[in-house]
Amino acid sequence: MERGDELMELNRRELELNRAAAQRNTLAFERVMAALDRHERLFEESRGDRDDLKVFIREINLRAEKRAEEWAQRSDELSAEQRARTDALVAKMNRVGEEVRAESKATREALVALIDRLPPPAQAA
């Protein structure tokens, strides 16, 4: 019987160890489930944040496109303005050139007229 009592005692100790292990496993499982619940909640919150970020990025992209279009339009306006100024300067330079050519022609004609009025040179003896 002694051996039977030893085995019974050994079984009781093992049973207590198993009960303690089962209790620890139950507590650990509950902690894991609580952590899983927190993670699921955070995941859902992050999904909402991600949607907010998508909206924000879309708004930023729309604003950037609008600014780019405004800059392109302004650039076209400035180019047209610069082209008009350049054309005006070229036209003015052409007018001045024509005036200078006309004055030069008039000066040459006046010099020729003066030369024609001079008396003939004295004949050399």
Steps between C-alpha positions, in 0.01 A plus 500: 500500500785727557574514131133577432509786751815640335336483159183662634706781655695537177173514304357762743811720457487458124130582507570821698777592255265436209227707665748788559624470142142497371423810708811675364402398148149635557640834624745513210219424255291781648796740467549392140132550425507847662808589293326372188199719579729804542676421174172465315381832640827670404482343155153642449617841623798488263265410216309820574828696517602351167172612344556849642851502353365394161258793505777736611737381227226530239431860612870586491533354150197697377642822645840430344339436160302823531816698587688340212221599261501855639878521463481367143229752416701783659808386313303508174373848586853618578629345179230674298574828678873460438434410137287815460773715656763342276284558192448864605876549549578341162239722332645808671853400396379453142341847507819653642703313240278635224535852643878465518514369144277788384717755683815341360357511149394864549850586631665334200267677260570833673876439477469415132292817445768708680774342295305574183480871597870540555686686225715285283852466623759740353678362208852413580749672275 
